[in-house]
């Protein structure tokens, strides 16, 4: 189950970059810290894929944490409404991960 931790960390790195770009970050002026952050995100995704029991569970875990963090950031920080489809997708992905862990 450590792949869920790697998934949450990788999603946090990716979503934080997306949030900064959405707030108007100019990428070519901030390469000094954007490149290390991108390398960190890629390393965290590598650890996620190598620690997950299957690639399918790694993909589902990354999508679930990514979607949950995006929805939370949109709702609590950007004050946008959460769409019903996003909530259903997070629940479906969580169920898929639970079934995948129980299946093995």
C-alpha distance (Angstrom), angle and dihedral (degrees) to the residues before:
residue distance angle dihedral
X1 . . .
X2 3.81 . .
X3 3.79 88.0 .
X4 3.81 88.4 73.4
X5 3.81 89.4 59.8
X6 3.81 91.1 48.9
X7 3.79 88.2 47.4
X8 3.80 92.9 52.7
X9 3.80 92.0 47.6
X10 3.81 92.8 48.1
X11 3.78 91.5 47.6
X12 3.80 91.4 48.9
X13 3.80 90.5 53.5
X14 3.80 93.4 47.9
X15 3.80 95.8 42.8
X16 3.80 92.5 48.2
X17 3.81 89.6 55.9
X18 3.80 91.1 47.4
X19 3.79 90.5 49.6
X20 3.80 92.7 51.0
X21 3.79 91.6 49.6
X22 3.78 89.6 49.1
X23 3.79 89.5 53.4
X24 3.80 90.5 56.6
X25 3.80 104.2 -90.6
X26 3.79 111.9 171.0
X27 3.78 104.6 -137.9
X28 3.81 100.2 -157.8
X29 3.81 91.5 55.2
X30 3.82 93.5 51.8
X31 3.80 103.6 43.5
X32 3.80 91.3 122.6
X33 3.79 91.7 74.5
X34 3.82 101.6 18.2
X35 3.81 94.0 66.2
X36 3.84 94.6 52.1
X37 3.81 89.9 46.1
X38 3.80 90.9 51.5
X39 3.81 90.5 48.3
X40 3.81 89.6 49.6
X41 3.81 90.7 51.1
X42 3.80 90.9 51.2
X43 3.81 91.3 49.0
X44 3.80 90.9 50.4
X45 3.81 90.5 50.2
X46 3.82 89.0 49.7
X47 3.82 90.4 52.3
X48 3.80 89.6 47.6
X49 3.79 93.3 53.0
X50 3.80 94.9 44.5
X51 3.81 94.6 46.7
X52 3.81 98.1 45.8
X53 3.80 118.1 94.3
X54 3.81 91.4 -128.5
X55 3.78 136.0 8.5
X56 3.79 89.9 -118.3
X57 3.80 92.0 58.9
X58 3.81 90.4 46.1
X59 3.79 90.7 52.6
X60 3.81 93.0 46.2
X61 3.81 92.3 47.4
X62 3.79 93.0 49.6
X63 3.79 92.0 47.4
X64 3.80 92.2 48.0
X65 3.81 95.8 50.0
X66 3.79 91.5 40.7
X67 3.79 93.1 52.2
X68 3.81 93.4 42.8
X69 3.81 92.6 50.6
X70 3.80 91.8 46.0
X71 3.78 91.7 50.6
X72 3.79 91.9 46.8
X73 3.78 92.9 47.8
X74 3.79 92.2 46.9
X75 3.78 92.8 49.0
X76 3.79 103.1 39.3
X77 3.81 103.4 30.0
X78 3.80 105.8 24.7
X79 3.82 92.7 32.7
X80 3.79 94.9 -133.7
X81 3.80 122.2 144.5
X82 3.78 118.5 -101.5
X83 3.78 111.3 -121.0
X84 3.79 118.0 -128.4
X85 3.81 91.0 -124.5
X86 3.80 91.0 60.4
X87 3.79 91.9 54.3
X88 3.81 91.7 47.5
X89 3.81 90.5 48.7
X90 3.81 93.0 51.9
X91 3.82 90.8 48.7
X92 3.82 91.6 47.8
X93 3.80 92.4 49.1
X94 3.81 91.4 47.6
X95 3.80 88.9 51.4
X96 3.80 90.7 48.9
X97 3.80 91.2 52.0
X98 3.81 91.4 47.4
X99 3.79 92.0 49.6
X100 3.81 90.6 45.3
X101 3.80 91.5 53.5
X102 3.81 92.6 45.4
X103 3.80 92.6 47.0
X104 3.80 96.0 62.2
